[in-house]
Amino acid sequence: MPVIQVSAPGTGDAQRDAARLTALCRAVADELGLPGSGVVAALTAVSATVTGRGPVAAWPTAVVHGSARPAPATEAALEAAGRVLAAQWGVAPDEVWVEWSAGRLPGRP
């Protein structure tokens, strides 16, 4: 079961944030051939984003934690996640960052 960890500005409205994450879960699940309940997402609301020069506008980032899958499947899931993040947070597609982490516990393949 992939788990998506999203860091992005929250809306302050739990239902709206949940709707955003639900859309993200469904898009990733669709690309991976999983049921909608087969992907979990959590939002860590960003309170400040800065560079070495000072504050900048925040953009959504996401890490999909999941088992290793064929490259075409992970690429399709990441592209879908990027599209949804851009649409749901109202930013250009090149202003999101999404990656897949197939980390594993010691002793597991």
N, C-alpha and C positions, 0 to 999 in steps of 0.2 A: 504494500500500500504506500504509494508516494505521499510524502508530506511536504507541503510547500510553505516555506518560511518567507513571509513578505515583510519588507521594511519600507514604509511609505507613510506619507501624511494621512492621519485618520480624519474622518469627517466630524467626529464628536457625536455621531448618530450611530449607535450600535447596529441598528437594523440596516442602515445604508452600507456600513462596512461589511456586514455579513452578506449582503446581496452581492457586493463586489467580489468577495471571496468565493461565494457560491458559483458565480459566473466563471471564475478562474478554475475552480475544481472541475466543473463540467467540461470546460474546453480541454483541459489536460486529460481528463478521463476519456473523452471522446477519441482523442488522438491515440491513446494507449489501448483502446478497446476495453476499457473498464467501465463498470457501472458508475453512475454519478457519486455513489457513496464510497467508491474505491479510491478516492483522493481526499486528503485532508489539507486544509490551509489555515494558517494562523497569521494574524497581523500584529506586527510590532510597530506602533505608531511613532513616527519620527517627530521629535519636537524641535530639532535644529539640524541644519546641514551647512557645513562650512568648508572652505578651502583655506590654504595658508594666507589668503588675502582677506578672508572674512566670510560673512553669511552669503549663501547662494540658495536659489530655489531647490527644493528637494525633488527627487525623482524616484519612482518606485523601483525597487530591486527585489529579486526573488531567487531563492535557492530551492531547487526541487531535490529533496532527499529521497532517493529510491534505489532499488537494486539495478545492477547493470542490465541494460536492454540493448537490442540492436540499434546501431547509430541512427538509422532512418526514423525509428520510433522516438528516440529521445530528441532528435532534431525537430521533428514535427510537433512534439509536445512543447518544446521550448519556444518554437515560433508561435504556437497558439497562445501560450502563456504571455509572451511579449505583446501580442496583439490585444489581449484582454486587459493587461495592465495599462497599456497606453490608452485604450478606450475608456476604461473605468476611472483612471486618474486624470484624464484630459490632457495628456502630453503626447508629443510626437513619438512614433515608434523607436526612433533612435535615442530617445531619452529614458529608456528602460534598460535594466540589466538583469538578465536571467541566465542561470547556469544550473547544470545537473551535477549533483554530488552522489556518487555511488560508493560512499565510504562504507566500511564494513567493520564489524567487530573482530578482534583477533581470534584466529582459529576458525573463522567462517570463510567459505569460498567467495 
